[in-house]
Amino acid sequence: MDCRPWACVVLVMLISEPCQVYASPQEQTQAEGEAIIKRAKERSDIRCEGCPPFRLRADLRAFQEHDWHVLQGTFEEHWQSAGQWRSTFQFPGFSQLRIASQNRVWSPQDSLYPPYVIFVMSKMLTLPMEFNRRGSQKIENVSDVTVDGNHRWIVRGSAGNNLRSFDNNSGLLVSEDTELNGFGERIEYSLPEPFGDKLVPRAMQYLRDGKLLFEVHVSEIAAEPAVDESLFNPAAGGESWPLCQDVKTPTPIEKPEPEYTEAARRNKVEGNVVLYMVIGLDGRPHATAVVSAIDAGLASQSKETITRRWNFRPANCAGEPVPVSVFAQVSFRLRFYK
């Protein structure tokens, strides 16, 4: 071999590292927060695909703000699958029955429009399903803190000034704080107990602006592999709508602004009234209730205008109307009212 300097050929091989894509700080925060939420959902979701059938009973208490009288009620659920279940709320003067079967939800006409207390307690009892309904939200910050000697993950979202606290050890959601239309709501979950490979909170509380309004105590949760199939027969004489998550929101047809009352105008009252309502299959507001208000007269005026005069194209799922619970904020500003 001729190895004279001018005759040798030297091959130089350049070996490079695979190109790495680094996530931005915001992307890392988003991924970290979503992982914490996913873990909480998996740990507590007793209504997941393939989860075993169960029976759940709970005692309910609602504190009336005007006199702090306590209303006591009950909740019972028979769950076979995501497409077959039956739930019943009972309070003095009101009951709500809903049955899921044949890819539809059925309800008697007289329990079609749940009051605010039922809306909130249903949200508390079906927390992991709420995660699904909200979908992916932007997460602004994730922090690790110590509260009363317990490690917590705090996940702050941008939607509705949402703040969630998760137990570092169990992975469960401990509390959720949301600022909505000028009032702060907080839901607390405690006393988790095992059910199969899940952990179910036995105690739940709902506070608004620091005041305790609703309590839920799970008195029983048990496996129910065999159940009377007649429980899931469609409700006689009721209404039904598709069982699905992809609901299109209602569209206003007529939505006049409530008028100022003379007393509020004279006293130069300004502020907001927040109301809860169910937009029904007919597009009309039902079960309208005042959630918070700057003035009692303006609250009454807003409720009356909404109940009598507001009209919507109803929410729909796959082209069929469905009832939905919504909040409305009415802002009273003197410069806008002549």
Residue pairs with C-beta under 8 A, 6 or more apart in sequence:
2 8
23 31
29 139
29 140
29 141
29 142
30 138
30 139
32 139
32 142
33 139
33 142
33 155
33 157
34 136
34 139
36 142
36 153
36 155
36 166
36 171
37 131
37 155
37 164
37 166
39 166
39 171
40 128
40 131
40 166
40 171
40 172
40 173
41 128
41 131
42 48
43 170
43 171
43 172
43 198
43 199
44 127
44 128
44 172
44 173
44 192
44 198
44 199
44 200
44 201
45 51
45 128
45 129
45 198
46 54
46 79
46 128
46 195
46 196
46 198
46 200
46 221
47 79
47 82
47 85
47 126
47 128
47 129
48 128
49 82
51 196
51 198
52 196
52 223
52 225
53 78
53 79
53 80
53 81
53 223
53 224
53 225
53 227
54 77
54 79
54 195
54 221
54 222
54 223
54 224
55 76
55 77
55 78
55 79
55 220
55 221
55 222
55 223
55 224
55 227
56 75
56 76
56 77
56 79
56 125
56 218
56 220
56 221
57 74
57 75
57 76
57 77
57 218
57 219
57 220
57 221
58 74
58 75
58 76
58 125
58 216
58 217
58 218
58 219
59 72
59 73
59 74
59 216
59 217
59 219
60 72
60 73
60 74
60 75
60 89
60 91
60 121
60 214
60 215
60 216
60 217
61 70
61 71
61 72
61 73
61 214
61 215
62 70
62 71
62 73
62 91
62 117
62 213
62 214
62 215
63 69
63 70
63 71
63 211
63 212
63 213
63 214
64 70
64 71
65 211
65 213
71 91
71 92
71 117
72 91
72 92
73 89
73 90
73 91
73 92
74 88
74 89
74 90
75 87
75 88
75 89
75 90
75 121
75 125
75 216
76 87
76 88
77 85
77 86
77 87
77 88
77 125
78 85
78 86
78 87
78 224
78 227
78 231
79 85
79 224
80 224
80 227
80 232
82 100
83 100
83 101
83 103
83 243
84 100
84 101
84 232
85 99
85 100
85 232
86 97
86 98
86 99
86 100
86 231
86 232
87 96
87 97
87 98
88 95
88 96
88 97
88 98
89 95
89 96
89 114
89 118
89 121
89 122
91 117
91 118
94 111
94 115
94 118
95 111
96 107
96 111
96 114
96 118
97 107
97 108
97 111
97 235
98 105
98 106
98 107
98 111
99 105
99 106
99 107
99 231
99 232
99 233
99 234
99 235
100 106
100 232
100 243
101 232
101 233
101 234
102 234
103 242
103 243
104 234
104 240
104 241
104 242
104 243
105 240
105 241
105 242
105 243
106 234
106 235
106 238
106 239
106 240
107 235
107 238
107 239
107 240
108 235
108 236
108 237
108 238
109 237
109 238
109 239
112 238
112 239
112 278
112 280
112 281
112 286
112 323
113 278
113 280
113 286
113 287
113 323
114 122
114 278
114 287
114 325
115 287
115 289
116 276
116 287
116 289
116 291
117 214
119 276
119 325
120 206
120 213
120 214
121 206
121 214
121 216
123 130
123 187
124 187
124 204
124 206
124 214
124 216
125 204
125 216
127 173
127 189
132 245
133 245
134 159
137 157
137 158
137 159
137 162
138 157
138 158
138 159
139 155
139 156
139 157
139 158
140 156
140 157
140 158
141 154
141 155
141 156
142 153
142 154
142 155
142 156
143 153
143 154
143 156
144 151
144 152
144 153
144 154
144 168
145 151
145 152
145 154
146 152
147 165
150 167
150 168
150 169
151 167
151 168
151 169
152 165
152 166
152 167
152 168
152 174
153 165
153 166
153 168
154 163
154 164
154 165
154 166
155 163
155 164
155 165
155 166
156 162
156 163
156 164
157 163
157 164
160 178
160 179
160 180
161 177
161 178
161 179
162 176
162 177
162 178
163 176
163 177
163 178
164 173
164 175
164 176
164 177
165 173
165 174
165 175
165 176
166 172
166 173
166 174
167 174
170 192
170 199
172 189
172 192
172 199
172 201
173 189
174 188
174 189
174 190
175 186
175 187
175 188
175 189
176 186
176 187
177 184
177 185
177 186
178 184
178 185
178 186
179 185
180 274
180 327
181 272
181 274
181 291
181 292
181 327
181 329
182 272
182 274
182 292
182 329
183 208
183 209
183 274
183 291
183 292
184 208
184 209
184 210
185 206
185 207
185 208
186 206
186 207
186 208
186 210
187 204
187 205
187 206
187 207
188 204
188 205
188 207
189 201
189 203
189 204
190 201
190 202
190 203
190 204
191 201
191 202
191 203
192 199
192 200
192 201
192 202
193 199
193 200
193 202
193 221
194 200
195 221
196 223
200 218
200 221
201 218
202 217
202 218
203 215
203 216
203 217
203 218
204 215
204 216
204 217
205 212
205 214
205 215
205 216
206 212
206 213
206 214
206 215
207 213
208 291
208 292
209 292
234 240
239 281
241 281
241 317
241 320
241 321
241 322
241 323
242 317
242 318
242 320
242 322
244 317
244 318
246 317
246 318
247 315
247 316
247 317
247 322
247 324
248 315
248 316
248 317
249 315
249 324
250 279
250 283
250 312
250 313
250 314
250 315
250 324
250 326
251 312
251 313
252 310
252 311
252 312
253 283
253 311
253 312
253 313
254 309
254 310
254 311
255 310
255 311
256 305
256 309
256 310
257 305
257 330
258 273
258 298
258 301
258 302
258 304
258 305
258 306
258 330
259 301
259 305
259 337
260 298
260 301
260 332
260 334
260 337
261 295
261 297
261 298
261 301
263 297
264 295
264 297
264 298
264 332
265 334
265 337
268 334
269 294
269 295
269 298
269 332
270 294
270 332
270 333
270 334
271 293
271 294
271 295
271 298
271 331
271 332
272 292
272 293
272 294
272 329
272 330
272 331
272 332
273 290
273 292
273 293
273 294
273 295
273 298
273 299
273 302
273 329
273 330
273 332
274 290
274 291
274 292
274 293
274 327
274 328
274 329
274 330
275 288
275 289
275 290
275 291
275 302
275 303
275 306
275 327
275 328
275 329
275 330
276 287
276 288
276 289
276 291
276 325
276 326
276 327
277 285
277 286
277 287
277 288
277 289
277 306
277 325
277 326
277 327
277 328
278 285
278 286
278 287
278 323
278 324
278 325
278 326
279 285
279 286
279 312
279 314
279 315
279 323
279 324
279 326
280 286
280 314
280 323
281 314
281 321
281 322
281 323
282 314
283 311
283 312
283 313
283 314
283 321
284 310
284 311
284 312
285 306
285 307
285 310
285 312
286 323
288 303
288 306
288 307
289 303
290 299
290 302
290 303
291 327
293 299
293 302
294 332
295 332
298 330
298 332
302 330
306 328
314 321
314 322
314 323
315 321
315 322
315 323
315 324
316 322
